[in-house]
Amino acid sequence: MATRTSSSITFDGPFFRKDPARTFRQNIRDLSDRFAAEGEADVRQQMRAGEVARRPIAAGVSPSRVSAHVVGRTSSLAGRRWAVTAVVSVQNAGFTKRQGTALMAAAARVEAETHAFRRTVSRLRRGRRQIEAELFEGIG
């Protein structure tokens, strides 16, 4: 004799609210865009607070600080959109080889002093867990 189990699963919550104009992939891409923008803003703020005396990065490099070159993005440098990835990094596009190397060296020094990228990754991971919990609210 087979027993019947009743389920207490309710199909309610943000995961089950349908927006017919958007696909699941579009919603994930919007979320990735938000992560990239929030990450960029957070890293820039931390680096501005901890940069070394606002001096030029190196000889031949503009006096812009490293934080001005932090970019959050969801596509490759070639322009191809990533499916579900967001990256926050220092971008040295438009510099000569020497200037780009100096920028990256300065970025490494500023990161060692401020740990801006490390802190931001930790904050975004905690935020992702909260978003997932909200997304699956009402399941189970």
ZINORKA-V840019 format. One record per pair of residues at least 24 apart in sequence whose ideal C-beta (glycine too) atoms are under 10 Angstrom apart, sorted by the first residue. I is the first residue (numbers start at 1). GAP is how many residues later the second one is. Records with the same first field share a line. If there is no record, write none. Layout:
I: GAP  GAP
This chain:
7: 133
8: 132
9: 129  130  131
10: 128  129  130
11: 127  128
12: 125  126  127
13: 121  122  123  124  125  126
14: 117  120  121  122  123  124
15: 117  119  120  121  122  123  124
16: 120  121  122  123
17: 121
25: 58  59
27: 108
28: 55  56
29: 45  52  53  54  55  57
30: 44
31: 43  53  55  97  100  104
32: 40  41  42  43  49  50  51  52  53  54  55
33: 39  40  41  53
34: 38  40  52  90  93  97
35: 37  39  50  51  52  53  85  89  92  93  96
36: 35  36  37  38  39  46  49  50  51  52  88
37: 35  36  37  49  51
38: 34  48  50  82  85  86  89
39: 31  32  33  34  47  48  49  50  78  81  82  84  85
40: 27  30  31  32  33  46  47  48  49  80
41: 29  31  47  79
42: 28  30  46  74  75  77  78  79  81  82
43: 24  27  28  29  45  46  47  68  71  73  74  75  76  77  78
44: 24  25  26  27  28  44  72  76
45: 25  71  75
46: 24  64  65  68  69  70  71  72  73  74
47: 43  60  63  64  66  67  69  70
48: 62  66  68
49: 65  67
50: 60  61  63  64  65  66
51: 55  58  59  62  63  65
52: 54  57  58  61  62
55: 51
56: 46  50
57: 42  45  46  47  48  49  50  52  53
58: 40  41  43  44  45  47  48
59: 39  40  43
60: 35  36  38  39  42
61: 31  34  35  37  38  39  40  41  42  45
62: 33  37  41
64: 39
65: 41  45
66: 24  37  38  39  40  41  42  43  44  45  48  50
67: 40  43  47  49
68: 35
69: 24  25  26  31  34  35  37  38
70: 37  40  46  47  50
72: 48
86: 38
88: 28  29  32  33  36
89: 28
90: 27
